[in-house]
Amino acid sequence: MKLKVAIVDKDVNYMNRLQKNFQLKYADKINMYVFSDIEKFYQSLKEVYVDVLLMDSSIKAEAGKLPEGMALGYLCDMADGPGAGQDTRAVSQGISGSGCD
């Protein structure tokens, strides 16, 4: 069974690169869905169950619209550390706050 992962991010170029890398490395383990609009993601939940949602930290999820048991991670720019200043992002888990401050 493949893990179903959705990405919601306004940066279409970033999403496409992330999706391509996941497909190259995990094609046999992951089905990817990408959205640039959170409302379109919510609409897709009527047809497809998603195991993991990764979203830009500037977009806030409405907990009542998310399925129970779905993992949520926020994508954010790395301010410090290796790759600082480059197009590099980290994932911070949680629904109440992004943790990307």
N, CA, C and O atoms as a GROMACS GRO file, in nm:
protein
  404
    1MET      N    1   0.084  -0.118   0.000
    1MET     CA    2   0.000   0.000   0.000
    1MET      C    3   0.088   0.125   0.000
    1MET      O    4   0.185   0.134   0.076
    2LYS      N    5   0.055   0.220  -0.086
    2LYS     CA    6   0.132   0.344  -0.095
    2LYS      C    7   0.078   0.448   0.001
    2LYS      O    8  -0.043   0.458   0.022
    3LEU      N    9   0.168   0.526   0.057
    3LEU     CA   10   0.134   0.638   0.143
    3LEU      C   11   0.087   0.753   0.054
    3LEU      O   12   0.152   0.784  -0.046
    4LYS      N   13  -0.024   0.816   0.088
    4LYS     CA   14  -0.078   0.928   0.010
    4LYS      C   15  -0.039   1.058   0.077
    4LYS      O   16  -0.079   1.086   0.190
    5VAL      N   17   0.042   1.138   0.004
    5VAL     CA   18   0.096   1.262   0.057
    5VAL      C   19   0.047   1.379  -0.028
    5VAL      O   20   0.055   1.375  -0.151
    6ALA      N   21  -0.004   1.483   0.038
    6ALA     CA   22  -0.047   1.604  -0.032
    6ALA      C   23   0.044   1.718   0.011
    6ALA      O   24   0.085   1.727   0.126
    7ILE      N   25   0.074   1.806  -0.085
    7ILE     CA   26   0.152   1.926  -0.058
    7ILE      C   27   0.067   2.045  -0.098
    7ILE      O   28   0.015   2.050  -0.210
    8VAL      N   29   0.054   2.142  -0.007
    8VAL     CA   30  -0.016   2.267  -0.037
    8VAL      C   31   0.085   2.380  -0.018
    8VAL      O   32   0.133   2.405   0.093
    9ASP      N   33   0.117   2.448  -0.128
    9ASP     CA   34   0.215   2.555  -0.122
    9ASP      C   35   0.188   2.649  -0.238
    9ASP      O   36   0.156   2.604  -0.348
   10LYS      N   37   0.201   2.778  -0.216
   10LYS     CA   38   0.178   2.877  -0.322
   10LYS      C   39   0.293   2.882  -0.421
   10LYS      O   40   0.276   2.931  -0.533
   11ASP      N   41   0.410   2.831  -0.382
   11ASP     CA   42   0.527   2.830  -0.469
   11ASP      C   43   0.523   2.705  -0.556
   11ASP      O   44   0.566   2.598  -0.515
   12VAL      N   45   0.471   2.720  -0.677
   12VAL     CA   46   0.451   2.607  -0.767
   12VAL      C   47   0.584   2.544  -0.807
   12VAL      O   48   0.592   2.422  -0.819
   13ASN      N   49   0.686   2.624  -0.828
   13ASN     CA   50   0.818   2.570  -0.865
   13ASN      C   51   0.873   2.481  -0.754
   13ASN      O   52   0.925   2.372  -0.782
   14TYR      N   53   0.862   2.526  -0.630
   14TYR     CA   54   0.908   2.446  -0.516
   14TYR      C   55   0.831   2.314  -0.508
   14TYR      O   56   0.890   2.208  -0.489
   15MET      N   57   0.698   2.323  -0.521
   15MET     CA   58   0.617   2.200  -0.515
   15MET      C   59   0.657   2.102  -0.623
   15MET      O   60   0.668   1.982  -0.596
   16ASN      N   61   0.679   2.150  -0.744
   16ASN     CA   62   0.716   2.062  -0.854
   16ASN      C   63   0.850   1.994  -0.829
   16ASN      O   64   0.865   1.876  -0.858
   17ARG      N   65   0.948   2.070  -0.776
   17ARG     CA   66   1.077   2.009  -0.743
   17ARG      C   67   1.064   1.905  -0.633
   17ARG      O   68   1.122   1.797  -0.641
   18LEU      N   69   0.987   1.937  -0.531
   18LEU     CA   70   0.967   1.844  -0.421
   18LEU      C   71   0.897   1.717  -0.470
   18LEU      O   72   0.937   1.606  -0.435
   19GLN      N   73   0.793   1.735  -0.550
   19GLN     CA   74   0.720   1.620  -0.605
   19GLN      C   75   0.813   1.534  -0.691
   19GLN      O   76   0.810   1.411  -0.681
   20LYS      N   77   0.894   1.596  -0.774
   20LYS     CA   78   0.986   1.522  -0.861
   20LYS      C   79   1.084   1.439  -0.778
   20LYS      O   80   1.108   1.323  -0.809
   21ASN      N   81   1.140   1.500  -0.673
   21ASN     CA   82   1.235   1.427  -0.588
   21ASN      C   83   1.169   1.310  -0.516
   21ASN      O   84   1.227   1.202  -0.508
   22PHE      N   85   1.048   1.330  -0.465
   22PHE     CA   86   0.977   1.220  -0.400
   22PHE      C   87   0.948   1.108  -0.499
   22PHE      O   88   0.962   0.991  -0.465
   23GLN      N   89   0.910   1.144  -0.621
   23GLN     CA   90   0.879   1.043  -0.722
   23GLN      C   91   1.003   0.965  -0.764
   23GLN      O   92   0.995   0.845  -0.788
   24LEU      N   93   1.117   1.033  -0.772
   24LEU     CA   94   1.241   0.965  -0.808
   24LEU      C   95   1.284   0.866  -0.700
   24LEU      O   96   1.328   0.756  -0.731
   25LYS      N   97   1.272   0.907  -0.575
   25LYS     CA   98   1.323   0.825  -0.465
   25LYS      C   99   1.221   0.727  -0.408
   25LYS      O  100   1.258   0.621  -0.358
   26TYR      N  101   1.092   0.762  -0.414
   26TYR     CA  102   0.991   0.682  -0.344
   26TYR      C  103   0.870   0.648  -0.431
   26TYR      O  104   0.759   0.634  -0.378
   27ALA      N  105   0.889   0.634  -0.561
   27ALA     CA  106   0.776   0.610  -0.652
   27ALA      C  107   0.694   0.488  -0.614
   27ALA      O  108   0.573   0.486  -0.633
   28ASP      N  109   0.759   0.387  -0.560
   28ASP     CA  110   0.689   0.264  -0.524
   28ASP      C  111   0.625   0.271  -0.384
   28ASP      O  112   0.558   0.177  -0.342
   29LYS      N  113   0.647   0.383  -0.312
   29LYS     CA  114   0.596   0.392  -0.175
   29LYS      C  115   0.499   0.507  -0.152
   29LYS      O  116   0.424   0.507  -0.054
   30ILE      N  117   0.500   0.608  -0.242
   30ILE     CA  118   0.422   0.730  -0.218
   30ILE      C  119   0.344   0.772  -0.341
   30ILE      O  120   0.396   0.771  -0.453
   31ASN      N  121   0.217   0.811  -0.320
   31ASN     CA  122   0.138   0.882  -0.420
   31ASN      C  123   0.135   1.028  -0.378
   31ASN      O  124   0.100   1.058  -0.264
   32MET      N  125   0.173   1.118  -0.469
   32MET     CA  126   0.180   1.260  -0.436
   32MET      C  127   0.065   1.336  -0.502
   32MET      O  128   0.027   1.309  -0.615
   33TYR      N  129   0.012   1.432  -0.428
   33TYR     CA  130  -0.089   1.525  -0.478
   33TYR      C  131  -0.041   1.665  -0.442
   33TYR      O  132  -0.001   1.689  -0.328
   34VAL      N  133  -0.044   1.757  -0.537
   34VAL     CA  134   0.002   1.894  -0.509
   34VAL      C  135  -0.109   1.994  -0.537
   34VAL      O  136  -0.186   1.979  -0.633
   35PHE      N  137  -0.116   2.095  -0.452
   35PHE     CA  138  -0.219   2.199  -0.462
   35PHE      C  139  -0.158   2.334  -0.431
   35PHE      O  140  -0.076   2.346  -0.339
   36SER      N  141  -0.196   2.435  -0.506
   36SER     CA  142  -0.151   2.570  -0.476
   36SER      C  143  -0.259   2.648  -0.401
   36SER      O  144  -0.239   2.764  -0.365
   37ASP      N  145  -0.373   2.584  -0.379
   37ASP     CA  146  -0.488   2.647  -0.313
   37ASP      C  147  -0.544   2.551  -0.208
   37ASP      O  148  -0.580   2.438  -0.241
   38ILE      N  149  -0.550   2.595  -0.084
   38ILE     CA  150  -0.598   2.510   0.025
   38ILE      C  151  -0.743   2.466   0.003
   38ILE      O  152  -0.779   2.355   0.041
   39GLU      N  153  -0.825   2.551  -0.056
   39GLU     CA  154  -0.965   2.514  -0.080
   39GLU      C  155  -0.976   2.399  -0.179
   39GLU      O  156  -1.062   2.313  -0.165
   40LYS      N  157  -0.889   2.397  -0.280
   40LYS     CA  158  -0.888   2.285  -0.375
   40LYS      C  159  -0.846   2.157  -0.305
   40LYS      O  160  -0.896   2.049  -0.336
   41PHE      N  161  -0.753   2.168  -0.211
   41PHE     CA  162  -0.715   2.051  -0.132
   41PHE      C  163  -0.834   1.999  -0.053
   41PHE      O  164  -0.862   1.879  -0.053
   42TYR      N  165  -0.906   2.089   0.015
   42TYR     CA  166  -1.023   2.047   0.092
   42TYR      C  167  -1.125   1.979   0.001
   42TYR      O  168  -1.186   1.880   0.041
   43GLN      N  169  -1.145   2.031  -0.120
   43GLN     CA  170  -1.238   1.969  -0.215
   43GLN      C  171  -1.193   1.828  -0.252
   43GLN      O  172  -1.276   1.738  -0.266
   44SER      N  173  -1.062   1.808  -0.267
   44SER     CA  174  -1.011   1.676  -0.306
   44SER      C  175  -1.036   1.571  -0.199
   44SER      O  176  -1.042   1.451  -0.229
   45LEU      N  177  -1.049   1.615  -0.074
   45LEU     CA  178  -1.072   1.519   0.035
   45LEU      C  179  -1.206   1.448   0.023
   45LEU      O  180  -1.228   1.346   0.089
   46LYS      N  181  -1.296   1.498  -0.061
   46LYS     CA  182  -1.423   1.431  -0.085
   46LYS      C  183  -1.402   1.304  -0.167
   46LYS      O  184  -1.485   1.213  -0.163
   47GLU      N  185  -1.291   1.299  -0.242
   47GLU     CA  186  -1.265   1.186  -0.331
   47GLU      C  187  -1.145   1.101  -0.291
   47GLU      O  188  -1.141   0.981  -0.319
   48VAL      N  189  -1.046   1.162  -0.225
   48VAL     CA  190  -0.921   1.093  -0.196
   48VAL      C  191  -0.885   1.112  -0.049
   48VAL      O  192  -0.889   1.224   0.002
   49TYR      N  193  -0.851   1.002   0.019
   49TYR     CA  194  -0.799   1.013   0.156
   49TYR      C  195  -0.650   1.041   0.148
   49TYR      O  196  -0.580   0.983   0.065
   50VAL      N  197  -0.601   1.129   0.233
   50VAL     CA  198  -0.459   1.165   0.238
   50VAL      C  199  -0.404   1.126   0.375
   50VAL      O  200  -0.463   1.159   0.478
   51ASP      N  201  -0.291   1.056   0.375
   51ASP     CA  202  -0.227   1.015   0.500
   51ASP      C  203  -0.146   1.128   0.562
   51ASP      O  204  -0.145   1.145   0.684
   52VAL      N  205  -0.077   1.206   0.476
   52VAL     CA  206   0.013   1.311   0.523
   52VAL      C  207  -0.012   1.438   0.443
   52VAL      O  208  -0.022   1.434   0.320
   53LEU      N  209  -0.022   1.551   0.512
   53LEU     CA  210  -0.035   1.681   0.448
   53LEU      C  211   0.086   1.765   0.485
   53LEU      O  212   0.115   1.785   0.603
   54LEU      N  213   0.159   1.813   0.383
   54LEU     CA  214   0.269   1.907   0.403
   54LEU      C  215   0.224   2.038   0.342
   54LEU      O  216   0.184   2.043   0.226
   55MET      N  217   0.232   2.146   0.421
   55MET     CA  218   0.186   2.275   0.369
   55MET      C  219   0.277   2.388   0.411
   55MET      O  220   0.345   2.382   0.513
   56ASP      N  221   0.277   2.494   0.328
   56ASP     CA  222   0.354   2.613   0.356
   56ASP      C  223   0.310   2.670   0.491
   56ASP      O  224   0.192   2.670   0.523
   57SER      N  225   0.406   2.718   0.568
   57SER     CA  226   0.374   2.769   0.702
   57SER      C  227   0.290   2.896   0.699
   57SER      O  228   0.232   2.934   0.800
   58SER      N  229   0.282   2.961   0.582
   58SER     CA  230   0.198   3.081   0.573
   58SER      C  231   0.051   3.046   0.551
   58SER      O  232  -0.036   3.133   0.561
   59ILE      N  233   0.023   2.920   0.523
   59ILE     CA  234  -0.114   2.874   0.504
   59ILE      C  235  -0.155   2.800   0.631
   59ILE      O  236  -0.084   2.710   0.677
   60LYS      N  237  -0.266   2.837   0.687
   60LYS     CA  238  -0.312   2.774   0.811
   60LYS      C  239  -0.427   2.677   0.780
   60LYS      O  240  -0.526   2.714   0.716
   61ALA      N  241  -0.413   2.556   0.827
   61ALA     CA  242  -0.516   2.454   0.806
   61ALA      C  243  -0.630   2.474   0.905
   61ALA      O  244  -0.607   2.514   1.020
   62GLU      N  245  -0.750   2.447   0.861
   62GLU     CA  246  -0.866   2.448   0.949
   62GLU      C  247  -0.886   2.306   0.999
   62GLU      O  248  -0.926   2.217   0.924
   63ALA      N  249  -0.858   2.285   1.128
   63ALA     CA  250  -0.860   2.151   1.186
   63ALA      C  251  -0.991   2.078   1.158
   63ALA      O  252  -0.990   1.957   1.137
   64GLY      N  253  -1.103   2.149   1.159
   64GLY     CA  254  -1.233   2.086   1.136
   64GLY      C  255  -1.251   2.032   0.996
   64GLY      O  256  -1.340   1.950   0.974
   65LYS      N  257  -1.169   2.075   0.902
   65LYS     CA  258  -1.180   2.028   0.764
   65LYS      C  259  -1.084   1.914   0.733
   65LYS      O  260  -1.089   1.857   0.624
   66LEU      N  261  -0.998   1.880   0.828
   66LEU     CA  262  -0.899   1.775   0.806
   66LEU      C  263  -0.948   1.642   0.863
   66LEU      O  264  -1.009   1.639   0.970
   67PRO      N  265  -0.922   1.534   0.791
   67PRO     CA  266  -0.964   1.403   0.841
   67PRO      C  267  -0.889   1.364   0.969
   67PRO      O  268  -0.772   1.397   0.985
   68GLU      N  269  -0.956   1.296   1.056
   68GLU     CA  270  -0.894   1.248   1.179
   68GLU      C  271  -0.786   1.148   1.144
   68GLU      O  272  -0.804   1.063   1.057
   69GLY      N  273  -0.674   1.158   1.212
   69GLY     CA  274  -0.565   1.063   1.192
   69GLY      C  275  -0.465   1.102   1.084
   69GLY      O  276  -0.364   1.035   1.067
   70MET      N  277  -0.492   1.210   1.011
   70MET     CA  278  -0.400   1.254   0.908
   70MET      C  279  -0.284   1.329   0.973
   70MET      O  280  -0.304   1.413   1.061
   71ALA      N  281  -0.161   1.298   0.930
   71ALA     CA  282  -0.043   1.368   0.981
   71ALA      C  283  -0.029   1.502   0.909
   71ALA      O  284  -0.054   1.510   0.789
   72LEU      N  285   0.012   1.604   0.981
   72LEU     CA  286   0.027   1.738   0.924
   72LEU      C  287   0.166   1.791   0.954
   72LEU      O  288   0.213   1.784   1.068
   73GLY      N  289   0.231   1.844   0.852
   73GLY     CA  290   0.362   1.908   0.869
   73GLY      C  291   0.364   2.039   0.795
   73GLY      O  292   0.305   2.051   0.688
   74TYR      N  293   0.431   2.138   0.852
   74TYR     CA  294   0.443   2.268   0.787
   74TYR      C  295   0.581   2.281   0.725
   74TYR      O  296   0.681   2.244   0.786
   75LEU      N  297   0.586   2.332   0.603
   75LEU     CA  298   0.711   2.359   0.533
   75LEU      C  299   0.749   2.504   0.562
   75LEU      O  300   0.664   2.593   0.552
   76CYS      N  301   0.874   2.529   0.597
   76CYS     CA  302   0.916   2.666   0.624
   76CYS      C  303   1.060   2.686   0.581
   76CYS      O  304   1.137   2.590   0.572
   77ASP      N  305   1.096   2.810   0.554
   77ASP     CA  306   1.232   2.843   0.517
   77ASP      C  307   1.322   2.824   0.638
   77ASP      O  308   1.284   2.856   0.751
   78MET      N  309   1.441   2.771   0.615
   78MET     CA  310   1.538   2.755   0.723
   78MET      C  311   1.613   2.885   0.740
   78MET      O  312   1.678   2.932   0.648
   79ALA      N  313   1.603   2.943   0.857
   79ALA     CA  314   1.668   3.072   0.883
   79ALA      C  315   1.815   3.055   0.918
   79ALA      O  316   1.897   3.141   0.884
   80ASP      N  317   1.849   2.947   0.986
   80ASP     CA  318   1.986   2.925   1.031
   80ASP      C  319   2.031   2.786   0.992
   80ASP      O  320   1.950   2.703   0.950
   81GLY      N  321   2.157   2.762   1.008
   81GLY     CA  322   2.210   2.628   0.987
   81GLY      C  323   2.254   2.605   0.844
   81GLY      O  324   2.259   2.698   0.764
   82PRO      N  325   2.286   2.479   0.812
   82PRO     CA  326   2.335   2.446   0.679
   82PRO      C  327   2.233   2.487   0.573
   82PRO      O  328   2.114   2.460   0.587
   83GLY      N  329   2.280   2.550   0.469
   83GLY     CA  330   2.193   2.590   0.361
   83GLY      C  331   2.118   2.719   0.384
   83GLY      O  332   2.031   2.754   0.304
   84ALA      N  333   2.147   2.790   0.492
   84ALA     CA  334   2.076   2.915   0.521
   84ALA      C  335   2.090   3.010   0.403
   84ALA      O  336   2.198   3.027   0.348
   85GLY      N  337   1.980   3.072   0.367
   85GLY     CA  338   1.980   3.165   0.255
   85GLY      C  339   1.956   3.098   0.122
   85GLY      O  340   1.937   3.166   0.021
   86GLN      N  341   1.956   2.966   0.118
   86GLN     CA  342   1.928   2.893  -0.004
   86GLN      C  343   1.781   2.853  -0.004
   86GLN      O  344   1.710   2.872   0.094
   87ASP      N  345   1.737   2.796  -0.116
   87ASP     CA  346   1.597   2.752  -0.126
   87ASP      C  347   1.585   2.618  -0.056
   87ASP      O  348   1.569   2.514  -0.120
   88THR      N  349   1.591   2.620   0.074
   88THR     CA  350   1.587   2.500   0.156
   88THR      C  351   1.477   2.516   0.258
   88THR      O  352   1.459   2.624   0.314
   89ARG      N  353   1.402   2.410   0.283
   89ARG     CA  354   1.293   2.420   0.379
   89ARG      C  355   1.300   2.306   0.478
   89ARG      O  356   1.358   2.200   0.451
   90ALA      N  357   1.241   2.330   0.592
   90ALA     CA  358   1.232   2.229   0.697
   90ALA      C  359   1.087   2.194   0.718
   90ALA      O  360   0.998   2.269   0.678
   91VAL      N  361   1.063   2.082   0.780
   91VAL     CA  362   0.927   2.041   0.813
   91VAL      C  363   0.909   2.048   0.963
   91VAL      O  364   0.991   1.994   1.039
   92SER      N  365   0.804   2.113   1.006
   92SER     CA  366   0.770   2.123   1.148
   92SER      C  367   0.632   2.066   1.167
   92SER      O  368   0.537   2.110   1.102
   93GLN      N  369   0.618   1.968   1.254
   93GLN     CA  370   0.489   1.905   1.276
   93GLN      C  371   0.406   1.983   1.373
   93GLN      O  372   0.458   2.056   1.458
   94GLY      N  373   0.275   1.968   1.360
   94GLY     CA  374   0.184   2.029   1.455
   94GLY      C  375   0.069   2.098   1.387
   94GLY      O  376   0.080   2.140   1.271
   95ILE      N  377  -0.039   2.111   1.458
   95ILE     CA  378  -0.156   2.177   1.398
   95ILE      C  379  -0.184   2.310   1.462
   95ILE      O  380  -0.244   2.397   1.398
   96SER      N  381  -0.145   2.331   1.587
   96SER     CA  382  -0.178   2.457   1.654
   96SER      C  383  -0.083   2.569   1.614
   96SER      O  384  -0.124   2.685   1.608
   97GLY      N  385   0.042   2.536   1.589
   97GLY     CA  386   0.140   2.636   1.548
   97GLY      C  387   0.238   2.573   1.453
   97GLY      O  388   0.262   2.453   1.459
   98SER      N  389   0.293   2.652   1.365
   98SER     CA  390   0.380   2.595   1.263
   98SER      C  391   0.514   2.555   1.320
   98SER      O  392   0.577   2.462   1.268
   99GLY      N  393   0.561   2.620   1.425
   99GLY     CA  394   0.693   2.589   1.477
   99GLY      C  395   0.804   2.640   1.388
   99GLY      O  396   0.921   2.611   1.412
  100CYS      N  397   0.770   2.716   1.286
  100CYS     CA  398   0.869   2.766   1.190
  100CYS      C  399   0.906   2.909   1.219
  100CYS      O  400   0.958   2.978   1.131
  101ASP      N  401   0.882   2.955   1.339
  101ASP     CA  402   0.911   3.095   1.374
  101ASP      C  403   1.059   3.118   1.387
  101ASP      O  404   1.101   3.230   1.416
   0.00000   0.00000   0.00000
